[in-house]
Amino acid sequence: MTASQMAKAMGYHNHNAANLHYGKLGRLVGNAFGWDPTAEESQGADAVYILAELKKPGRYWLWIMRPEVAQAIEKLRWTNGNQITIPEEITEPTRLYEGAVRSISVNAYERNAIAREKCILHYGCTCSVCDINLADVYGEIAQGHIHVHHLR
């Protein structure tokens, strides 16, 4: 694809941004694997040559991904085998359906507010298991708060 097509597919405003970001990625990949484009191959250009071979058969430069990069992407399972397309290449839109109805069954247990109040009046707001009073830990905002577990 051309640099402009790649920039558009990646959401960049122009090919300059794509060149910059892919050049940085090329340097990272090259440094990680000890790859370095030769001076003849890159003619002093950016490290995008590590990721792709550039050819200009006509008016625009074409970026052709290097087979080693494609193999690495497949080995890392960064692709599911489907060819990635840009918007101009999509021939038939995917149909998505919305609004399906399904039934869900849930058990809800309601606590007895009177039993909770009597428990707090009798035992207070200090936990009988861990001996923590939330107001001591969190201050005035937690005064009177406790999760009550009824045994009977």
N, C-alpha and C positions, 0 to 999 in steps of 0.2 A: 504494500500500500504506500501511498505517498505520505510525506510528513504532515501535510495539511489534513488528510483523511485520518491519520493516527491522532493528531491533536484534537480533532473534532470528536473522535470516538472516546477519547480520554477526558473530554470536557475542558480542554485548554482553549483559549481564545485564538491562538495562532500557532504556527509551526515553530516559532522561536522558543516558546515555552516548552513544547514537546522536545525539541532538540536539547534544551538545557536539562530537563528532568531525565531524559533517556541517557544523556551523556553522563550525568551523575550516577545513574544506575549502572551504566557500563563500567565506570571506574570502580564502583563497589564490587561488582562481579569480577572484574579483572584482578583487583587486589586480592580478593578472597581465593582465587584459583591460580594466581600467578600468570594470568594471561596478559599479553601486551601486544597491541597491534604494531606491526612494523612501520617504520617511517614511510616506506614506499606505499604501503597499503592505505594509510590514513592521510598521507600528504599533509601532515600537521593538523589534521582535524581532530574533533572530539573523540571521546572513548565510546561513542555509539558504535564504532566499528567492531567492538568486542561483541555486541549483541546482534548486529545486522551488517549485511553487505549492502552498500549503496550503489545503485546503477542508475544511469540517466539515458534510457533508450529513446526518450522523446523530450518533451518540454519539461517534465517533472522528474525529480529524483524519486526512485522507488527504494523502499527499505525492504530487504529480504532477510528474514530471520535466519541466523546461522543454524545449521542442523544440530550442532552441539548444544545450543541454547534450547532448541525445541526438545531435544532428548532430555535435558536437565529438567525442564518444566514438566514433561511427562513422568520422569522418574520421581519427582517430588509430588506427583499427583495434584498439580495445580490446575489441571484440566481434566474434564470428564470425557474427553475424546470427541466432543462436539466441536465443530468449527465455530470460532467466535466471529460474529458478524457485526458490521457497523450498520447504522440505521438505513443507509442507502441500499444495503445488500439483502435486507429482509424481504422475502418475496410474498409470504403469507403470514398475516399476524396470528399470534396465538390467541385462541378464544378462552376466556376465563369466565366462569359462572359464579354468581354471587347470590346469596339469599337462601341457601339451603336451610331447611328446618330440621332440628334434631331435638329429641327429648332427653333431658338430664334429670336423674333422680338423686336427691341429696338428703341425708338425714341431718336435721338441725336439732340440737339439744338446747332447750331454753332453761336458764338457771332461775331459781326461785329468789326474787329480790328480797322477800321478807326473811328467808333463811339466811341469806348473805348478810343482811343488816344485823340480825340477831347474833350471828357468828362474830362480826367485827365488834359489836358492843360487848360481847363476852370475852373474846380473846385479844382484841386490839388489832393494830395494823402491823405488828411484827410477825414475820414469818416463823412458824413453829418448827420448820425444817432447817432453815439456814440462819435463823435468828437475825435477819436483816430487816430494818425498817426503812422503806424507800425514802422517807423524808430525811433521814440521817445521811443518806447517800446523795440524793438529788435536790435537797432543800425543800423550801415551802411549797413549791409547785407540785410536789409528790405527796404532800400531807393527805392522809386518809385513803391513799390508793394501795390496794393489795389484791392479788388474785386469790380468791377463796376456793379451796378444794374441799368439797363436802365429802366426808367419809360415810355419813349416814343421812 
